[in-house]
Amino acid sequence: MSQTAGTQLGEKREMLKVMTFNLRTYTAYDAGNEWAQRAPWAAETITAHAPSIVGVQEAYLLMLEELQPNLPGYAWIGEGRRGGDQDEYCAIFYRQDEFEVVEQGQFWLSETPSTIGSLGWDSDYPRICTWGRFRNLQSGQELRVYNTHLDHIGERARIEGAKLVASVMLEHGEQHPDSAAILMGDMNGGPADAPLRYLRGGLPEQGAVPILQDAYVQLEGESGRTFHDFAGGMEGEPIDYIFVQAPLRVSRAEIDRRDFGGKYPSDHYPLIAELERS
């Protein structure tokens, strides 16, 4: 056996587990499903998978602060969608024993992405993308993570928001060509909707997009729905996604449908993907 072949056979691939989890915002409308009771279940769901990176959506600061003590070893980045600590976050949690933050930022999904709280196109709420560039403490390799939540009302806002996120990913990729990238979030659309087809490279007329692998290609069986409105079940389509860019690739994906005595930690199921670097 040649030395090269032996090295390749003995080579240990870098494995990485990531999660996207819409936590369902803190609201008085969720009688019987209040955040106060759901918070420990959400933390338990995250720790059960022990992901290196977790992107959450619809999280107010008080929710993040209540999660933090139950997620030892994790820190998070991000800010509210109306600036500072105001309104919902698309925060990114990361394991501090695995990664350090090299750079971080946030932009608004609008025609003026640097304007705090700006509404874009036909969007009903301000929408954001939180991003971080992380360095693996062991390997030194860099990872860019983008966490977003597309609008639930505006069709144009969803496709334009996806295009804006893709353009930022491409720009960052040119600046840091040796880094891998992950895009995750609540896209508020099914697999056949325009923003999702665009992110998979199926709408080239909409503009350039990084070459992304959809984690659902490695999910066993049907995906079913990820938004369930606290009712559970599978009927429907997913709206929560993870996409990865080479040199990362998805080796396995899972939707966690656990309940806690018939109750759920959120009105969304989290999506988990296991990744490896080729």
C-alpha positions, 0 to 999 in steps of 0.5 A: 500500500502506498503512503498516500493511500495509507494516509487517506484510509487512516484520515479522520474526517471532521464531523460537525452537528448543527441544529435550526430551531424556531422557538416560538416567540414569547407571547400571551396568546399561547395559553397552555403553551407558555414559554415559561413551561417550554423553556426547560424542554427546549434546552433539553431538546438541544442538549440531547443532540449536543450540536456544535452550532444552533440557530434559533429564531423568534427568540426574545432576549429574555428567552435567550437568558432563560435558555443560557443557564441550561446550556452550559458551555454555549455562548451566543451572538446576535441582536434584536430585529429592531436593533440592540435587544429589541424584539426577536433574535435570530441568535446563533449558539456555539460551543465555546470549547469548539469554536471562537468568534472571529467576526460577527454581524447582522443585516436586515432583509430589505432594500437598505440592509444596514438600516436597523429595523428596516422593512423590505419589499412586502414584508410584514415585519422587519426580518434579519440575518445574523451571521458569524465567522467562527474558528475551530479551536482544534483544527484552525479551520473557519466556518461561516454561519448564517441564520435567518427567518424569512417573512411569513406574509410577503412572497416578494420579501421571501425571494428577495430576502433569500437573494440578499442572504445569498449575495452576502454569502458569496461576498464573504466567500470571496473574502474568506475562500478557505472557509466553509458555510452553513445557512439555516433558518425558518424560510416560511415556505415549502421545498417547491417555493421559489426561495427554496428552489433558488437556494438549491440552484434551481432559479438561475435567472434570479441571480447567483447563489452559492452551491448549497446542499439541502440537508433534507437529501440525507433525511430518511423517509418523508420529511413531513411538516416542521411547523405543527402549531403545538399539535404535533403530527407529520402531515405537510411540508417543512419550512425549516432548513439547513443548507451547507456549502463545500467543503462541508457535506451533509451525512445525516439529517433528522427532525426531532418530534419529541414531546413532553407529556403531550406538550412540545417545546415549540410550535416547530420541530427542530432540524438537525444535520450531521456534517463532515468536511471532505 
